Amino acid sequence: MKRKIASLAVLGAVLALGSQAALAAPDWSKVPKKEIHVFHPGVTPIEWATKKAEHSGSAGLKKGETCAGCHDEKGQLSLDFKRLASKDLEPKGAPKTMTFPVNVQAAYDASNLYVRLTFKAPAGAADPSDKDNDVKATMLIANDKVPQGEQVGCWATCHNDARTMPGADDKKTKYVKDGAYDLMQWRSAKGAKAADGTVTDKRAMEGGKAGVTAEGSKAGDTYTVTFTRKLAGGVALAEGKAVPFGIAIHADHASGRFHHISFGYKLGIGADGDVKATKL
Ligand code: HEC
């Protein structure tokens, strides 16, 4: 009963944000947290990252190294944020806060995967044009057909001709040349439904096969977002498998490419990974 009372405050916050869903199944106090730093990537789509003249890391990528392998040093990002905020890589203007940590937890049972993200969303967006949502939290999971999916995380979906990129068509969404991603998104707008989508040759915000639900709450300045999805359906997950994923946070009404994103990491489901899902 003690636990129930303690969770009333959280429940209040959940209800205030308009979600009717019950608290998710896992006891998150028993699930380890992995801190992943997200950052504003400027205009560095996959075409940029794989072009030798722009990015010396492109040579390592060709040899099979991962983005995180070079840029994530024991959880700290090795990136030149001044350069990322400069006119060269960010012509429109960078957010005040270039990087912040997100705590990632995962758990699974016989039928579902549960993922919980906890973070403080910084103010000071460069492009606060999403009028409806203060914050959006997104997770992409790649299947094994995505080119370099295990190395690049979400970058395979990020192209120089996608909407909100400088000079790009406003209708063209993120896409991938081969393979597919499942997309899960929580939106803070009152009554907003979770997006259960995909990224294939285009992005679809619905029609996913993973039965995604999401709950979110804000307590003080901390957001807690919990996703539930089926293991089967969409990018098929199963015990013994590790899958590449990336996360993105749109903070302070940010839209389009003005999110803070992670490099690619591995989620291990009863398998090794950067984030290991706890078996329930
Ligand atoms: C072999 C190591 C290596 C790999 C793999 C690598 N990078 Fe880099 N990256 C670098 C180095 C070195 C620099 C700085 C010099 C330059 O830009 O060439 C850099 C620069 C960057 C920058 C610009 C900010 C800065 O610190 O200068 C971004 C953004 C970036 N990398 C993203 C990526 C992404 C995304 C991937 C994967 C798709 C990736 N990198 C893979 C080594 C790497």
Residues whose N, C-alpha, C, O or C-beta is under 5 A from the ligand:
A	BS01	HEC	P41 T44 A49 E54 H55 S56 G57 G60 L61 E65 T66 C67 C70 S78 L79 D80 R83 Q151 V152 W155
